[in-house]
Amino acid sequence: MGRTTVQNYFEILVDTLLGYWLQPWKLKPGNKQVAHPKFYLFDSGVARALSGRVAYAPTPEECGPLLETVIGNEIRSYLERHHPGWRMNFWRTHDEVEVDFLVETDWGYAAVEVKASSTWRNQYGLGLRRLREELAPREVRTFGVFRGPQAAKFGEIEVLPVGEFLSKLWSGRVI
């Protein structure tokens, strides 16, 4: 299948509101960063249905992308409802340091890293810390979202269980 054909299929998914492209965000024009967008379906259940895996429990390899899709869709919905002019992006450097979601706001930036793990490890915040350094002295709120039982702080990174993050998001305490 040719590249144009594949692009047309993706555009059909976008046109029918079944998916969307998340564009990369460049900190500085001279930085070597990823230039290709990421594609998300509007619902993580659709991804499972398309893969023919609805009847089976998600594998550990599936949990990360599925949770990232859920969180991304919630942030996107929140922005459309409360801040329609603000955009959500992702950030990834040439050396594969990444932040899953980045929103530029009126007051600064909100950055979110999502991990399907039930334990947050300090290395999960590498992209958030690097982004904070790159954006200094601007305000950057950094959040880790994980499947663990309780919130924690790792330096400037506020690490929250999924439910608590969503509660804070929708009450306006994230973005």
Residue pairs with C-beta under 8 A, 6 or more apart in sequence:
10 19
10 21
10 39
13 19
13 39
13 41
14 20
14 21
17 42
18 41
18 42
18 46
19 39
19 40
19 41
19 42
20 39
20 40
20 42
20 76
21 37
21 38
21 39
21 40
22 37
22 38
22 39
22 40
22 72
22 88
22 89
22 90
22 101
23 37
23 87
23 89
23 90
24 33
24 34
24 35
24 36
24 37
24 38
24 89
24 90
24 91
24 92
25 89
25 90
25 91
25 102
25 104
26 33
27 33
27 91
27 131
27 134
27 135
28 134
31 93
32 93
32 94
33 91
33 92
33 93
33 94
34 92
34 93
34 94
38 90
40 69
40 72
40 73
41 47
41 50
41 69
42 73
43 69
43 73
44 65
44 66
44 67
44 69
44 70
44 73
45 54
47 65
47 66
47 69
48 54
48 58
48 62
48 66
53 62
58 66
60 116
63 116
63 147
64 114
64 115
64 116
66 116
67 114
67 115
67 116
67 145
67 147
67 162
68 100
68 114
70 162
71 100
71 101
71 112
71 114
71 145
71 162
71 165
72 88
72 100
72 101
72 114
74 166
74 169
74 170
75 88
75 101
75 103
75 112
75 169
75 175
76 88
78 169
78 170
78 175
79 86
79 87
79 88
79 103
79 175
82 172
82 175
83 105
83 175
86 103
86 104
86 105
86 175
87 103
87 104
88 101
88 102
88 103
89 101
89 102
89 103
89 104
90 98
90 99
90 100
90 101
90 102
91 98
91 99
91 102
91 111
91 127
91 131
92 98
92 99
92 127
93 130
97 126
97 127
97 130
98 113
98 127
99 111
99 112
99 113
99 127
99 128
99 131
100 112
100 113
100 114
101 111
101 112
101 114
102 109
102 110
102 111
102 112
102 131
103 109
103 110
103 111
103 175
105 175
107 139
108 135
108 138
108 139
108 140
108 141
109 131
109 135
109 138
109 139
109 140
109 141
110 140
110 141
110 143
110 174
110 175
111 127
111 128
111 131
111 132
111 140
111 141
111 142
111 143
112 142
112 143
112 144
112 145
112 165
112 174
113 124
113 125
113 127
113 128
113 142
113 143
113 144
113 145
113 157
114 144
114 145
114 146
115 124
115 144
115 145
115 146
115 147
116 146
116 147
117 124
117 146
117 147
117 148
118 146
118 147
118 148
118 149
119 146
119 148
120 144
120 146
120 148
120 152
120 154
120 159
122 154
124 144
124 146
125 142
125 144
125 154
125 155
125 157
125 159
128 142
128 143
128 144
128 157
129 142
129 155
129 156
129 157
131 140
131 142
132 140
132 142
132 156
140 156
141 158
141 174
142 156
142 157
142 158
143 157
143 158
143 159
143 160
143 165
143 174
144 154
144 157
144 158
144 159
144 160
145 159
145 160
145 161
145 162
145 165
146 159
146 160
146 161
146 162
147 161
147 162
148 159
148 161
149 161
150 161
151 158
151 159
151 160
151 161
151 164
152 159
153 159
160 168
165 174
168 174
169 175
